[in-house]
Amino acid sequence: MKRLTIFIVAMVLTMGFAFGPLSASAAETSGSASADIMSHYVWRGQRLSDDFVIQPSVGITYGGFGANIWANWDDTVSSATDSGITETDYTLNYTFSKDKFGFDVGYIYYAFPSPGVDTQEIYLGVSYDTMLSPSATLYYDFDEGDGAFLVVAIGHSIDITE
């Protein structure tokens, strides 16, 4: 399984370097940090908590490359031996654009406190810069889940003030 993980991460990075020249943006570095407070943890339509949760995240990007660490803290499961962290996700991705198309390719490692439950996904997202900004992202869990999940979306933003 480790060889497959290394292979997939290598493929994601190779694709990033191969398609990197297609991007017209200069290499910029930025960072972000947030802590969301949610009434429940809902993931892909499944309610995974009974009470409120706190979800901290920290990320960094360099050009089209990005890395992010995200966690879910659930107070209802914390005890003297458990920190309350029910999940920690590690994401590596590469984003680039060509004409009006945007592409995002990445890898996610889902870490859980229970042994043998961790899983891994790769994903590919495509968007088009037009009215309603249509996009589709396909996630493929090649480890414990062994399946795919497709997210198709449209959206439109309107500036209220300048």
N, C-alpha and C positions, 0 to 999 in steps of 0.2 A: 504494500500500500504506500510506503514512503517513496518508492521509486516512481509510482504513478503521480504522487503529489509533486515531486521534484520535476517530473516531466511536464506537468500542466503549468506549473509556475514558470518554467523555462519557456514554454510555448507562449504564454501571455507576454512575457518580457520580449521575446523574439518578435512577436507581432507588433509590439509597441515600437521597437527600434525599426522594424521594416516599414511601418506606416507613418513613423514620426515625421519624415520630410513632407508629408501631405499637409501637415498642419501649418497654417500661416502665422500662428501666434508665437511670440518670443517666449523663451523659457523664463517663467516667473515663479517665484516661490511664495507660497502663502500657507497659513496655518489657521486652524479653527478649533474651537472648544465649545462644548455646550453641555447642559444638563437639563433634560426634559423631565417634567413631572406629569405623569399620565394617570388617569383613573384606573386603567387596567393595561396589561400587556397583551395586545392583540397582534398576532403574526400570521399573515396570509389567511385571514378569516378565522383563526383559532384563538379563543380566549385562553391565555396561558397564566393568568394570575387571578386571585380572588379579591385583591385590594389594589390600592395605588402603588405605583412603581416609580423609581427614579432611573433615568437612562442617560448616563454620562457618555460623552463621545469626544475624541480628540483626533484630529487629522492633519495631514500635511500634503501639499502638492508641490511638484517641481515640473514646470512645463505641463505635459499631459499625464505625467505619472502621479499617482496618489497612493497614500497609505492611511488607514483609519483603524482605530480601536474603539469599540462600542461595548457597553455592558448594560445589563439589566439588574437592578437591585430591588429586591422584594422584601420588605420588612416582615412579612408574615412568615417567612422561612428562616429568618435569622435566629440564631441561638448561640449558646456559649461556644459551640464547635463549628458553627457555620456563619460565614460572613454576610449572608443574604444575597450574595451575587449568584444569580441563577444561570447566567449566560454571559460569555465574553466572545465577541466576534472580531476577527482580524481580517481586514480587507486590503487587497492590493489591486489597483486598476490602472488602465491607460485609456485616456480619452483623446479623440482627435476628430477633425471634421474635414470633409471634402465637398466642395460646392455648398449645397444647402443641407447636406446630410451630416449628422453627428453620429459618432460611434463610441461605444464604451465597452471595453472588454476587461474582465476581472476575475478574481479568485477570492472566495470567502472561506475562512476556517471558523466553524462554530464550536466553541469550547464550553463544555458543561461540567459542573462539579462531580457528577456521577461518572465513574470509570466506564469506558466502552461506549459512551453515548456520543462523543464528538463526531462531527461530520464535516464534509467539505463540498463546496459548490464552485462551479465556474459559471460565468454569465456573459452574454453578449447583448448589448442594447443598441438600437438604431432609432434615430429621430430625424424628422424632416422639418426644416425651418420654413413654415408657411402658416396660414391661418389655422388655428386650433392645435398647432404643434403636435401632430400625431407621433407616437413613439411605441415601440415594442421592445421588451426585454425578456429574454429566455434564460432562466436559471436551470442548471442541471446539477443535481446532487449525485455525485458518482461514488459516494461512500455509504453511509448508513441509510440514507433515504432512497438512493438508487432510482431517481425519477426526475421529471422536469416540471417547471412551473412557468407559465407565460403571463406577463403583465402587459396589457395593451391600454394605452391612455391617450386622451386628448385634453387640451386645456388652453385657456386664453387669458392673458393678463391685460388689465386696463390701468394705466397710470391715472391716479386721481389728482395728484399735485405734481408739480415739477420740482 
